[in-house]
Amino acid sequence: MQSQSVLLLGGTGQVGLKAAEYLLQHTEATLTFASRRKASLPSAILQYQDRINTVQLDAQNTDALRAHLAGIDLVVACVGPSGIIGDQIVLTCKAANVPIIDAGGYDPVYESLHAHERRQTSEVPLIINVGLLPGLSGVFPAYLIQQKSDGKSVKSLDVQYVGRDAWSYNSAWDIIHGLGDFGHERGFCYLEDKQIKSEKFSKAGNKAHFPAPIGSASTMLIYAEEIVQLANELGIQRAKVYGANLGPRAMFVCMIAKIFKMYNSHKSIARAARWLCKASAKDMRKLDPVYGVDAKIECIDGSIQHGQIILEDTYQATGFIIGIAAKQLLNNQITKVGPMMLHEAVDAGDFIKDLAQAGVVAGLSLSKSDKTAKQEAA
C-alpha cells in the first residue's frame, strides 16, 4: 500500500516543524516541506529522512502551488498572516480536490469559503482555524458539553481564553487584526437567542481563575465566530466569550491598538504587530508561555458544569493540534466535506484524548460548579 503524501506549507517554521514532528511520529505519511527559502531541518525531523522531501515554493503563487498538488493526499498550511493570505490557498486546494488543514483562516476566510460553497460544492474537507485560538478554543467547550451535559439541552455557555508567548510577527499580525473583529468592529458583545448584543464597557469585564502558572486574570468580552457557530448548532440560548493576552507589555500594546483602531489598515496593523512582537518578547524574559481555556455550561435543568484545559509551550501545542487534525483526516476519522472550523470537523472527545496523549496538556479538569453542588446539597 502506497504511503499517503502530505504537502506542508510553511513547514520550516516553528509551528510547521512541530506539526511535522507529530505526523512523522504518529503516521506513515511522506512529508514534503515547502518554504520560500532553503532552510535546514532539525535532527528530530532528519531521522525520518526516508519519508521527507523539501521544495522551494511560495504558497501565495497559486499557479506554482497547483503544480505541486499532483499526487498529494493532504495539504497542511502553516503560513501567514492569515489576514494577508486570505482564502487563496484553500480555494486552490478546493479546485484540485485536495483536502487542506489550515492553521489560519479566521472569520473572513470562513465567510468567503461558505459564500464560494454556495456557488460550487466541495468534494473534500477544507478545515481552517486549526490552532489554539481559534481551534482548541472551540473544541474544548464542545468537549465539556459532550462529556458533562448528559444529553440535556445547554441553556448557556461561558468561555474564557487566556494566553501568552513571545509572539511571532505572523501571530501578532493576526492578533491585532482580530481586535477589530476582522473589519466588523462589534465591540464588546455576546450572543443571545441567535442575536449579537452589545454590552457596556462597565459590564464587559470578567475574572478568570486558573491554577499556576496562570493564576487570576482579568478578561474582556470578545466576539468568537466558532462559539457563535457552536451555540447556534446546539440551540444554546446565551453564549459569552472573554479573552486576555497575558503579559503587561503585550496587554498594553493590544489596548493601545484597540483604542486607536490600529486594526483598520494593513500599514497600522503591521506597525502594531511589530510593537506586540517586541513587547511580548520582553514579557517572556520573566514569564513562561501558557494558554488556557475555561468553560462553564448551564443545562436546562439548572445544573452547572465547569472545565479547564491548560497547555504550555503554545507553539508546540499549536503544531501538535494541527498534527492531530491531519492524522485524524488521514485515518478517515474526519468524514465531512466542505469548509469547517476545527470543532465542526472533529469528534471533541477523540481530539482531546489525542491531545492529552501528545504530552502538551499541563492541566485538564471537568467538574460540577460550586453552585450546582450547593443546589444538590440543599
C-alpha positions in Angstrom: 0.0 0.0 0.0 1.4 3.4 -1.0 2.0 5.8 1.8 0.0 8.9 2.0 1.6 12.1 0.9 1.3 15.4 2.8 2.4 18.8 1.4 3.4 21.0 4.4 3.4 24.7 3.6 5.5 26.8 5.9 6.9 23.5 7.1 10.2 25.0 8.3 8.6 27.5 10.8 8.2 26.7 14.5 4.6 25.6 14.2 5.2 23.7 10.9 8.1 21.7 12.4 6.0 20.6 15.4 3.1 19.6 13.1 5.6 17.6 11.1 7.2 16.0 14.1 3.8 14.8 15.3 2.9 13.4 11.8 6.2 11.6 11.4 5.8 10.0 14.8 2.1 9.1 14.5 1.5 8.3 10.9 3.3 6.6 8.0 2.8 9.6 5.7 5.5 11.1 3.5 6.0 14.8 4.1 7.1 17.4 1.6 8.4 20.5 3.3 7.6 23.6 1.2 9.1 27.0 2.0 10.0 30.2 0.2 13.7 29.9 1.2 16.0 27.0 1.7 16.2 26.0 5.4 17.9 23.2 7.3 15.7 20.8 9.2 16.4 19.7 12.8 17.6 16.3 13.8 14.2 15.3 15.1 12.9 15.6 11.5 16.0 14.3 9.7 15.9 11.0 11.4 12.9 10.3 9.2 14.8 11.3 6.0 13.4 8.4 4.0 9.9 10.0 4.5 10.7 13.6 3.9 11.3 15.8 0.8 11.9 19.5 0.5 10.8 22.0 -2.1 11.1 25.8 -2.5 7.6 27.2 -3.1 5.8 30.5 -2.5 2.4 29.3 -1.3 0.9 32.6 -2.5 1.9 31.8 -6.0 -1.3 29.7 -6.7 -0.1 28.5 -10.1 3.1 27.1 -8.6 1.1 25.6 -5.7 -1.4 24.0 -8.1 1.5 22.4 -9.9 2.7 20.7 -6.7 -0.7 19.3 -5.7 -0.5 16.3 -8.1 -0.3 13.1 -6.1 -0.8 14.9 -2.8 -3.3 13.4 -0.3 -3.4 16.4 2.1 -2.1 19.9 2.3 -1.2 21.3 5.7 -0.9 25.1 5.7 1.2 26.8 8.4 1.8 30.1 6.6 0.5 33.6 7.5 -0.5 36.2 8.4 -4.0 34.8 7.7 -5.3 38.3 7.1 -2.9 38.6 4.1 -3.1 35.0 2.8 -6.9 35.0 2.9 -8.7 32.2 1.1 -6.3 31.8 -1.9 -4.6 28.6 -0.7 -7.8 26.9 0.4 -9.5 27.7 -2.8 -6.6 26.3 -4.8 -6.9 23.1 -2.9 -10.6 23.0 -3.3 -10.3 23.4 -7.1 -7.8 20.5 -7.1 -9.9 18.3 -4.8 -7.1 18.1 -2.3 -8.1 18.3 1.4 -6.5 21.0 3.4 -5.9 21.8 7.1 -5.1 25.5 7.6 -3.7 26.9 10.8 -5.2 30.2 9.9 -8.4 31.3 8.2 -10.3 33.2 10.8 -13.7 34.8 10.2 -13.2 36.4 6.8 -12.0 33.2 5.2 -14.8 31.2 6.9 -17.3 33.6 5.4 -15.8 33.7 2.0 -15.4 29.9 1.8 -19.1 29.4 2.6 -20.1 32.0 0.0 -18.0 30.1 -2.5 -19.6 26.8 -1.4 -23.0 28.1 -2.3 -21.7 28.5 -5.9 -19.6 25.4 -6.0 -19.8 22.4 -3.6 -16.6 21.0 -2.2 -15.8 17.3 -2.5 -13.1 17.3 0.2 -12.6 18.6 3.7 -11.4 22.3 4.0 -10.6 22.7 7.7 -9.5 26.1 8.8 -8.8 27.8 12.2 -6.8 24.8 13.4 -4.8 26.2 16.3 -5.3 27.3 19.9 -7.4 30.4 19.3 -9.4 29.7 17.2 -9.3 25.9 17.2 -8.9 24.3 20.6 -10.9 27.3 22.0 -14.0 25.8 20.2 -13.1 22.1 20.6 -12.8 22.2 24.4 -16.2 23.8 25.1 -17.7 21.2 22.7 -15.8 18.5 24.7 -17.2 19.8 28.0 -20.7 19.7 26.6 -20.2 16.2 25.2 -18.8 14.8 28.4 -20.9 16.6 31.1 -24.3 17.6 29.8 -25.6 14.1 30.0 -27.7 14.7 26.9 -29.6 17.6 28.4 -30.0 20.8 26.5 -27.5 23.5 27.3 -29.0 26.9 28.3 -25.9 29.0 28.5 -22.2 28.8 27.7 -19.4 31.0 29.2 -15.9 30.7 27.8 -12.7 32.5 28.8 -9.4 32.3 26.9 -6.0 33.5 28.2 -2.6 33.1 26.7 0.9 34.5 26.4 4.1 33.8 24.5 6.8 35.7 22.5 4.5 36.1 19.5 5.9 35.7 16.0 5.2 38.6 13.6 2.6 36.5 11.8 0.8 35.6 15.0 1.0 39.2 16.2 -0.4 40.5 12.9 -3.5 38.3 13.2 -3.9 39.2 16.9 -4.0 42.9 16.0 -6.3 42.3 13.0 -8.7 40.4 15.3 -9.0 43.3 17.7 -11.4 44.9 15.2 -13.3 41.7 14.7 -11.7 41.4 11.2 -13.5 44.5 9.9 -16.8 44.2 11.7 -16.0 46.2 14.9 -18.6 44.6 17.0 -17.1 45.9 20.2 -18.0 44.2 23.5 -20.8 41.8 22.7 -22.3 38.4 23.3 -24.8 36.0 21.7 -28.4 35.7 22.9 -31.2 34.0 21.1 -29.1 33.9 17.9 -28.6 37.7 18.0 -25.4 39.6 18.7 -26.0 42.0 21.5 -23.7 44.9 22.6 -22.5 45.3 26.2 -21.4 48.4 28.0 -17.7 48.7 28.8 -18.6 48.8 32.6 -20.2 45.3 32.3 -17.7 43.8 29.7 -15.1 42.6 32.2 -14.7 39.3 33.9 -12.2 37.4 36.0 -10.7 34.0 35.1 -9.2 31.8 37.8 -6.7 29.2 36.8 -4.1 27.3 38.8 -0.4 28.3 38.4 1.3 29.4 36.3 -1.7 31.5 35.2 -3.5 32.4 38.4 -6.2 35.0 38.2 -6.5 37.1 35.1 -8.8 40.0 34.0 -10.6 39.3 30.8 -12.9 41.2 28.5 -15.8 40.3 26.2 -14.8 39.4 22.7 -16.5 38.1 19.6 -15.7 34.5 18.7 -17.3 33.1 15.5 -16.6 29.5 16.4 -18.6 29.8 19.7 -21.4 31.5 17.8 -21.5 28.6 15.4 -21.3 26.0 18.2 -24.1 27.8 20.2 -26.4 28.1 17.3 -25.8 24.5 16.3 -26.7 23.2 19.7 -29.5 25.6 20.4 -27.7 27.4 23.3 -29.7 30.5 24.2 -26.8 32.6 25.5 -23.0 32.5 24.9 -20.4 34.9 26.3 -16.7 34.7 25.4 -14.0 36.6 27.3 -10.3 36.8 26.4 -7.0 38.3 27.5 -3.5 38.5 26.0 -1.4 38.0 29.2 1.8 39.8 29.9 1.8 43.5 31.0 3.6 44.9 27.9 1.6 42.7 25.4 -1.6 43.7 27.1 -0.7 47.4 26.9 0.1 47.2 23.2 -3.3 45.4 22.5 -5.1 48.1 24.5 -3.4 50.9 22.5 -4.1 49.2 19.2 -7.8 48.7 20.2 -8.3 52.3 21.4 -6.6 53.9 18.3 -8.2 51.4 15.9 -4.9 50.3 14.5 -6.6 47.2 13.1 -8.2 49.3 10.3 -5.4 49.2 7.7 -2.6 46.9 6.8 0.0 49.6 7.5 -1.2 50.2 11.0 -1.7 46.5 11.7 1.9 45.9 10.7 3.1 48.6 12.9 1.2 47.4 16.0 2.3 43.8 15.2 5.9 44.8 15.4 5.2 46.5 18.8 3.5 43.4 20.0 6.4 41.2 18.9 8.8 43.3 20.9 6.5 43.7 23.9 5.7 40.0 24.2 9.4 39.1 23.9 10.2 41.4 26.8 7.3 39.9 28.8 8.6 36.4 28.3 12.0 37.2 29.8 10.5 36.5 33.2 7.4 34.5 32.2 6.7 31.1 30.7 4.4 30.6 27.7 1.0 29.3 28.6 -2.5 29.0 27.2 -5.7 28.2 29.0 -9.4 27.7 28.3 -12.1 28.0 31.0 -15.6 26.9 30.0 -18.8 26.7 32.0 -22.2 25.4 30.9 -25.6 25.7 32.5 -28.1 23.0 31.4 -31.8 23.4 31.1 -32.4 21.8 34.5 -30.1 24.3 36.2 -27.1 22.1 36.7 -23.8 23.8 36.0 -20.6 22.1 34.8 -17.2 23.6 34.6 -14.0 22.6 32.8 -10.4 23.9 32.2 -7.6 23.0 30.0 -4.0 24.4 30.2 -1.2 24.0 27.7 2.4 25.0 28.0 4.7 25.8 25.0 2.0 27.4 22.9 3.8 26.9 19.5 4.4 23.2 20.2 0.8 22.8 21.3 -0.4 24.5 18.1 1.8 22.3 15.9 0.5 19.2 17.7 -3.1 20.3 17.3 -2.5 20.7 13.6 -0.8 17.3 13.5 -3.6 15.6 15.3 -6.2 17.0 12.9 -4.1 15.9 10.0 -3.6 12.4 11.4 -7.3 12.0 12.0 -8.1 13.1 8.5 -5.6 10.6 7.0 -7.1 7.9 9.2 -10.6 8.7 7.8 -11.8 9.9 11.2 -13.0 13.1 9.6 -15.7 12.3 7.0 -17.4 15.7 6.5 -16.5 17.8 3.4 -16.5 21.5 2.7 -15.3 24.4 4.8 -15.3 23.8 8.5 -13.7 25.1 11.7 -11.9 22.6 13.8 -14.7 21.9 16.2 -17.1 21.3 13.3 -14.7 18.7 11.7 -13.6 16.5 14.7 -15.1 14.5 17.4 -14.3 16.5 20.5 -13.7 13.5 22.8 -11.4 11.8 20.4 -9.5 15.0 19.8 -8.9 15.9 23.4 -7.8 12.3 24.1 -5.2 12.5 21.3 -4.1 15.9 22.6 -3.7 14.6 26.2 -1.6 11.7 24.9 0.6 14.1 22.9 2.1 15.3 26.2 1.3 19.1 25.8 -1.6 19.3 28.3 -0.4 20.7 31.6 -3.8 20.5 33.2 -7.3 19.2 32.4 -10.3 19.2 34.7 -14.0 18.7 34.4 -16.3 19.3 37.5 -19.6 20.4 38.8 -19.5 24.1 39.9 -19.9 25.1 43.5 -23.4 26.4 42.7 -24.5 23.0 41.4 -23.0 21.3 44.4 -24.8 23.6 46.8 -28.1 23.2 45.0 -27.8 19.4 45.3 -26.9 19.6 48.9 -29.9 21.7 49.6 
